[in-house]
Amino acid sequence: MTFLDAFRRSVGAIVRDKGPVMPATVAVVVYCFLYPLPYLPQTVRDIPVAVADADTSALSRELARNLDATRELEVAGVTRSVEEALPLLRSGSIGGIVSIPDHFERDVRRGSPTGVTIMGDGGLVVLDGTLLSSAGQTTAATVAPLVQARLARSGLPEGTLQASDRALPEFVKQPLFNVVDGYQSYVVTASMGLIILQLLTIAIAVVVGTWCEKGEWPIAIRGRLTPAAFLGMVAAFSVFSVCGILFWSGFVFWYHDLPRAANVGGVVAFALLYAAAISGFGVALGAWMAERERALQFVAACSVPLLMFSGFAFPVESFVAPVRWISMLFPSTPGIRGFIALNQMGARLDEVLPQIVHLAVLTAIFLAAGWLLSSWRTRQGHKNLQDGGTRTAHDGAIG
Amino acid sequence: MGLAGIRAACVRELAYLRTHPWDLALATWFPVVVLTVTWAIFSPGVATQLPIAVVDEDHSPGSRRLIVAIEAVRSSRVAERPATLEAAWPFVRRRDVYAVVHIPADWERRARRSDRLPVVLYTNEQFHAAGSSIGPDIASAVRSVIGQDTLTGLAHLGGGISGAEHRADAVRVELRTLYAPQLSLERVLAGTFLPAILHLFVMGAASYAIGREFRDGTARAWLESAHGSIAAAMTGKLLTVAVPGLVLGLGIIAWFAGYRGWPVDGSLALWSLGMLTLIVACCAVPALFVGLTGTLRLALSAAAILNVTAVAFAGLSYPFVSMTTAAKVWASILPFRYYFDIQQQQWFLGAPASASAHDFAVLWVVFIAAPLAVALPRLRALCHTPEAWGRR
């Protein structure tokens, strides 16, 4: 069996069978519309809050209006006390409470100590952080003119106040790469590496699992798998992974207007390596499981830890040592980090050298594992057929 | 549906599991491994000592004071001190640092002339979690240093520093994170991801357990083992999936609320009932998929599509209220979303039982009763239709 024959037969094994062709092609496209769906607005907006207004003054009403005018917040109701608003928070109807104390406006004008308390639902970290930040800034901006007027009355030179008005902010937070600070830009770009890995691993493992069940590998002759045939199969499977990565890096990121500082050449080179790693991983897994449908059950259940290993939701520097070691065993870990650096951060290949070396080592390991397991399965399948065709119990109509 | 039928179907299933290590592993010990590793990822609770770079182009006593304040914050450590911003970017692209603090030239001198330049924090928002930990800490360090200079200015108005503090702090804005003031990602993220992962395993195992009877052509033997009752056959079979799932689910609750000591502000019983309901739903929904398709692969695919989007659409990583209508519609067909509401209400919010009634009702009616009402007659018919078996 030559490299090209094995390549052709392996491509055919995917495209002529509904089992693998759906995850390898259709799901790659469907996921680019489904997965970003919750994050489409990019930034958090319209969080319902209650204003517990014990003051009912012009200033407190102005604060409520200003809160409602922000993109992030929406005043869902005004109560006289925090106690009245708490049931709304407990039932999940609102995400937080802005509490304005009695005599708030009078105290602000006099310079007597007073304060606004802003409370957020800590069970939802993203909502809580946005609410506290937005409501805090709005409150400070609302009381600022009155505070300035009081400082002027207390003797601060007018020139100083005017200079203060014109002054630049003392601190600026500038997001890099994901310049809109968007959740879609952050989550979807990181997830690409995992989505491709999972879908293609499933597709490859379905093909290999099917061959194992039948005991007949179309790329093996009399139970013997040659290195050329194995590499032809790996190359064929890798084509689907590369196409998936290029579809996401090219079309999907453009379509959803996600950060693209793309180092195109670097992405292609890294995609080739990642695709080979996926092929090795998928072949090894499929040959180990030796069951057509098993990968669908197994791979889907592992999605959360595989994504978290990349460190995009919790920094790797904070991982405990055993987690760091385990995370290094999966191609998605260097894959996700490498693609973010190349696609979104515009890194040069030498700047992702640690990910390239890590991925190359994993690729070699998984290809070796895939080769050993495939060779063993082909020999075992051939022997079983010669011994009287002891195929697995669950033969059925495939395709 | 007799107890004898349930028992017989259960015994048959257990005998199968004893001889099929993959099925046994994916219903029992493998989920324990994945859950443990996932918890361990978030076990540090908060991110600390994340590497950042500081570019000090001012080289003044004030900028050095600012750097000392920055070095003192919990979330970050100054790992690099490049001379210019240009020299800092490669550190960012290599992910050697998550953020760069830039103190511009003339920063202190211009601040003295009331013509200050801003200190700029550049955060790598492709790693938003790191940036959101570092940002508030650096901001507060900068404001604390600048605030001292402001106080010195206000002290000239009389009353000294105490008078200045009185003027500057007359209006306070207090920010309070309710229910989880520790801001522990172990509680918030692991607390959500663990039940989500468990429901992926239970739904996959239930799909496999039912679907393989039709794949392998053993459906009639399965039905006959339960004395011809499809309800008994299903109950007996799915007990081998639901019981380990429930044990693990209650184990998750016991781990967080008991061993780890995170308080339950609502009802522990309702939270546990919510977990039971989720596990039962994760058995009922796959029954519907197998009943409608008669194919293990399609049932697993449908369960996988439903499952892997569960966390994203639940409202944890992005607030539900901010989602588009299409996203809200998709979220409404995911059983995990309703369990997530129950968990939030009973673990964090201390909500009354009435607040969770709607979510319980949806889970029991839409994701348990309705799927079973459709699935049981379909599965019974399929058990008597050998020509429909073996589809892959």
Interface residues (C-beta under 8 A of the other chain):
Chain A: G19 M22 P23 L34 Y35 L37 P38 Y39 L40 P41 T43 V44 R45 D46 I47 P48 L89 R90 S91 G92 G95 G96 D107 V108 G111 S112 P113 T114 G115 V116 T117 I118 M119 G120 D121 G122 G123 L124 V125 V126 L127 D128 G129 T130 L132 G136 T139 A140 V143 V147 R150 L151 S154 G155 L156 T160 A163 S164 A167 L168 P169 E170 F171 V172 K173 Q174 P175 L176 F177 N178 V179 D181 Y183 S185 Y186 V187 T189 A190 Q198 V206 T210 P259 M289 E291 R292 E293 R294 L296 Q297 F298 A300 A301 C302 S303 V304 P305 M308 F309 G311 F312 A313 F314 P315 E317 S318 F319 V320 P322 V323 I326 R337 I340 A341 Q344 M345 G346 A347 R348 E351 V352 P354 A393 H394 D395 G396 A397 I398 G399
Chain B: W22 L26 P31 V34 V37 T38 A40 I41 F42 S43 P44 V46 A47 T48 Q49 L50 P51 P90 V92 R93 R94 R95 Y98 S114 D115 R116 L117 P118 V119 V120 L121 Y122 T123 N124 E125 Q126 F127 H128 A129 A130 G131 S132 S133 G135 A139 V142 R143 I146 G153 L154 L157 G158 H166 R167 D169 A170 V171 R172 V173 E174 L175 R176 T177 L178 Y179 A180 P181 L183 L185 V188 L189 F193 A196 I197 L200 F201 G204 A205 S207 Y208 G211 R212 R215 D216 G217 L296 R297 L300 S301 A303 A304 I305 N307 V308 T309 V311 A312 F313 G315 L316 S317 Y318 P319 V321 S322 M323 T324 A326 A327 W330 A331 D341 Q344 Q345 W347 F348 L349 G350 A351 P352 A355 W389 G390 R391 R392
